[in-house]
């Protein structure tokens, strides 16, 4: 009989612990789900913009020539566009029908240049500050919108 009494005494404690864990799991889910939804939506935007509207011209289509210029000749073509600038990065073409990318460091900000690897012509010149900026969107949303809601929830 004492064995049955000890099992009965443990039963409510186990059930109360299960309910407490389930309750905390539920509240944690309510707290985390908006953050995960924000990441999913902004990730979708980032995927959309990189697939549909490339920022720097890395997916421009070229007609391939007989032979591509040396990288130093392509760099010279990029440097001629901004003689006061310094090339800080080279990104190789994605394929034989795509341009090479050069990042030019200037005093007033960086620029990305898409250079035709066959002719050395600059196809696109984009200030790096005027890109889509989708990389910073999740951080901005998390820091402002959801943080504001969490503070309001904590105060109430």
KOLLO-665167 format. One record per residue: x, y, z of N, C-alpha, C in turn. Coordinates in steps of 0.02 Angstrom, whole numbers, plus 50000, padded with zeros to 5 digits. Layout:
XYZXYZXYZ ...
END
This chain:
500404994050000500005000050000500435006350000 500995006050033501425011950035501715013349965 501815008049925502065008949857501565012749814 500925011149822500405014649785500365022049806 500445023249871500415030149895500985034249867 501585031249863502165035049837502085036449762 501805031649724501675032849653501145038249643 500645038249685500115043349680500395050149698 500865050349745501155056849765501595059549709 501935055149672502365057449617501975059349555 501385056649547500975057849487500815065349477 500545068949527500395075949515501025080149502 501565078549534502195082249524502425081449452 502405075449426502615074049357502155077649309 501515077549321501035080849277501115088449280 501235091149339501335098349345501975100549309 502495096449314503125097949278503005097849203 502635092849179502495092349107502105098449083 501605100549121501215106449102501635112849103 502085113349152502515119249155502995119449096 503285113849078503735113549021503345115048957 502755112248950502345113648891502165121048887 501985124148942501805131248944502395135548923 502985134148950503575138048933503765137048859 503675131048835503815129548764503325133548720 502705133848741502195137548703502375144948701 502535147948759502705155048760503355156448722 503835152048726504455152948688504305152848613 503855148348592503655148148522503315154548500 502875157348542502555163648525503065169348520 503585168848559504105174048558504555173348497 504685167248475505165165948422504845165948352 504225164048347503905163448281503915170048242 503755175748272503805181948232504505183248205 505015181748245505705182648222505855178048163 505645171848167505765167148112505365169148050 504765171748058504385174048001504735180047968 504995184548009505365190347982505975187947942 506335183047968506915180447932506705177147866 506145173547867505915170247806505715175347753 505355180547774505125185547725505705189547698 506155191847740506725195747715507195191347674 507265185047692507655180347652507355179447583 506695179247581506355178847516506485185047474 506475190947505506635197047469507345196847443 507815194747485508515194447463508595189547405 508275183847409508315178947355508005181847291 507445185147298507105188147240507545193247206 507835197947245508225203247214508875200647184 509185195647214509805193047184509665188947122 509075185947117508915181847059508625186047002 508225191047019507885194946967508265201246949 508505204846999508825211346986509525211347017 510015208346983510695208447011510935215647021 511275216747076511465223547095512025226347052 512535222447040513155225247012513255223546938 512795219846908512885218046838513235211446828 513275207446881513635201046875513295196046830 512655197246814512295192446771512115195446704 512435200846685512325203546618512565198346568 512215197746512512405192846462512805196246406 513375193246391513815195746339513865190646283 514065193046225514235188246172514985186946179 515175180746191515885179346202516305180746140 516885183746152517345185246098517815179346087 518305180546045518775175146029519235173746088 519485178946121519925177946178519805183646228 519815182046290519705187246341520365190846355 520295196946378520885200846396521175198046461 521815199546472522115197646535521795201546591 521825198946651521515202346709521835209146719 522485209646708522815216146716522545221246666 522385219146605522095223746555521385225746574 521015221046602520345222746626520385227646684 520875226546728520975230946785521185237946762 521585238246710521785244746682521175248546655 520715244846622520105247946596519685250646654 519635246946708519255249346766519605255346798 520265255046802520645260646832520595266946791 520545266246725520485272146682519825275846694 519325272346717518685275646731518745280246792 519145278146841519255282146902519995282146918 520375286646887521105286646897521305287846970 520905291447008521075292747078520905286847124 520535281947098520325276247138520825270647140 520695265947184521135260147192520705253947189 520905249047150520535242747145520635238947210 520075237547244520115233947307519875226747302 519515225047248519265218247242519145216547168 519295210347151519145207747084518705201647094 518155201347056517715195447057517695192746987 517905186546980517945183346914517245182646885 517195182446819516535181446787516235174746808 515565174546811515215168346828515275163246772 515335165446712515405161046654515725164946596 515775161746538516095165146482515645170446450 515015170846472514555175946446514385181346497 514785181746550514655186646603515255191246613 515125197346638515685202046648516075200646712 516665203446715517065203346776516885209446817 516935208846883516765214346928517395216846963 517435223446968517985226647004517685231547054 517935231347115517735236247165518285241547168 518065247747157518525253447158518445257247224 518985258047260518965261947322519105269247306 518615273447321518685280547309518615284247375 518795290547376518745294547437518025295447459 517565296047412516865297147430516445290747429 516755284947431516395278547433516615273747378 516455267547388516645262347339516145262147281 516405259847224515985258847165516135251847138 515615248747110515695242147078515645243147003 516135240646967516165241246895516115234346864 515655233646816515595227446777515965228746712 516485224746699516925225746641516855219846594 516765221346531516745216146479517445213046474 517515206546488518175203546487518475202746417 518085203846365518335203046297518555209746266 518215215146285518375221646254518635226746305 518525225746368518745230446420518265236246429 517675235946398517175241346405516815240546472 516705246146505516335246046568515595245846552 515275240446574514565239446559514105242446612 514315242346673513905245146727514355248046781 514145253846805514515257446857514015259246912 514075255946969513575256747022513915258947087 513685264447117513945266047184513725260647233 514165258447274513995252947319513465255047370 513415261347387512925263647436512215263547408 512145263647342511475263947312511245257147288 511445251947321511205245247304510555244047340 510275238247331509625236647360509635236947436 510185235247466510235235647539509835230347575 509655225047542509245219847574509635216147628 510295216547627510685213247678510555216347746 510425222847747510325226347811509605226447833 509135224347791508435224547808508245220247868 508465213947872508275209947931508515213047996 509115215747997509365218848058508975225048076 508795228948026508395234948039507715233048067 507395228148036506735226148059506765223248129 507265219248142507325216248208507475221548261 507895226248243508085231248292507535236248305 507105237448257506605242548268505915239548281 505635236248231504935234148235504815229048290 505175223448287505045218148335505305219948404 505855223448407506105225548473505615230348506 505315234648467504815239248495504225235348523 503995230348485503435226348509503615222448572 504225219948574504435216148634504475220748695 504705226848685504745231548741504035233248764 503575234448717502885235748736502585229948773 502735223848751502475217948784502765217248854 503405218748862503725218148927503465223348976 503295229248951503045234548994502345233049019 501935230148974501235229048994501135223349042 
END
